[in-house]
Amino acid sequence: MQPDLRRTILDVCDAKIAQKGDNVGVSFYAFFKTKNDTPDMLFEVAEWWIKTHQLDHLEKAVKIKAMIEGKQ
């Protein structure tokens, strides 16, 4: 996964956790604008989320953060 995409995912997870606590869930759509101008990145995350890791639509932000950081 591209470093800038990893950073975006971490930033979004951190913001969600800070706002709503450790129990907050995220979808891979949370990392993109409503009008997505980076479809290749969207597909990269979708493949990582759905195909590679077989994650549910909503997952805990702390889990996704740990996975991106390589802690899980």
C-alpha positions in Angstrom: 0.0 0.0 0.0 1.3 3.5 -0.9 2.8 5.4 2.0 0.5 8.4 1.5 -2.5 6.2 1.6 -1.3 4.5 4.8 -0.8 8.0 6.3 -4.4 9.0 5.3 -5.8 5.8 6.9 -3.9 6.4 10.1 -5.0 10.1 10.2 -8.7 9.2 9.7 -8.5 6.5 12.3 -6.8 8.8 14.8 -9.4 11.5 14.2 -12.4 9.1 14.6 -10.9 7.6 17.8 -10.2 11.0 19.2 -13.8 12.1 18.4 -15.8 9.0 19.4 -13.5 6.7 21.4 -11.8 3.3 20.9 -15.1 1.6 20.0 -15.8 3.6 16.9 -16.1 1.7 13.6 -14.9 2.7 10.1 -15.5 1.6 6.6 -12.9 1.8 3.9 -15.1 4.5 2.3 -14.1 6.8 5.3 -10.7 7.3 3.7 -12.1 9.0 0.6 -14.1 12.0 -0.5 -17.7 11.6 -1.5 -16.7 12.4 -5.1 -13.7 10.1 -5.4 -11.0 11.6 -7.6 -8.6 8.7 -6.9 -10.3 5.5 -8.0 -7.1 3.5 -8.2 -6.5 4.2 -4.5 -10.1 3.3 -3.6 -9.7 0.0 -5.4 -6.3 -0.6 -3.6 -7.9 -0.1 -0.2 -11.0 -2.1 -1.2 -8.9 -5.1 -2.3 -6.8 -4.9 0.9 -10.0 -4.6 3.0 -12.2 -7.1 1.3 -10.1 -9.5 -0.7 -6.9 -9.7 1.3 -8.2 -9.5 4.8 -11.9 -10.4 4.4 -12.9 -7.6 6.8 -16.5 -6.7 7.6 -18.0 -3.6 6.1 -17.5 -1.8 9.5 -14.4 -2.6 11.6 -13.0 -0.9 14.7 -10.8 2.0 13.9 -8.2 0.8 16.4 -8.1 -2.6 14.6 -7.5 -1.0 11.2 -4.9 1.3 12.7 -3.0 -1.6 14.3 -3.2 -3.5 11.0 -1.8 -0.6 9.0 1.0 -0.1 11.6 1.8 -3.8 11.4 0.8 -4.5 15.0 -1.8 -7.1 14.1 
